[in-house]
Amino acid sequence: MRGKVKCGRAGLAARPRQNPEDRLNRDFLSQSVKPCRPATPDPCVSEIVDLRALEARLPRGARLLGIDLGTKTVGLALSDPGRMIASPMQTLKRGKFSRDAEEIARIITEQGVGGFVIGLPVNMDGSEGPRCQSARAFARNLARHFGLPVALWDERLSTAAVTRTLIAADASRTRRAELVDKMAAAYILQGALDRLRESGSLG
């Protein structure tokens, strides 16, 4: 039949393969992330605050650094100076806090970071386990070491959401492992930025 398009192997082979990270940046980070409930600030440390207090302490144009803390890695994401969009930055191999702090200090200086948003891995029933304790300890260390405000953000399902997006983008298992931590950090940070925008703290 005239005009009928063949859809055999040749047609499929001619389709360019998408870059999973490009698709993720376009389809995932450009969409509004449904905000989760802000995590409860730690009352024992003045620098660990809620999101409103965090924003109030930031100098004009200061960026926020989002952190997804894992047992072996630390995913990092950075906001723009207007604190509207979160972008994945890099993944650190987690070591002693002093070593992690050296790299974070470099980012603070080079990027003009004024505060942190750290994912708090709360259980689905709202309870906190050992991973939450680790995240809170890391947050306290950051606050004490840098003297910058830190907010904790409920990160439930962030890694799962990012993993689904990477699978949909046809990322290989190896590629997913390379991207998931920094993308999860961006997911966490974007949720916090969206909450600030919705509450009228920005703009």
Secondary structure, 3 states (H helix, E strand, C coil): CCCCCCCCHHHHHCCCCCCHHHHHHHHHCCCCCCCCCECCCCCCCCCEECHHHHHHHCCCCCEEEEEEECCCEEEEEEECCCCCCEEEEEEEECCCHHHHHHHHHHHHHHHCEEEEEEEECCCCCCCCCHHHHHHHHHHHHHHHHHCCCEEEEECCCHHHHHHHHHHHCCCCHHHHHHHHHHHHHHHHHHHHHHHHHHCCCCC
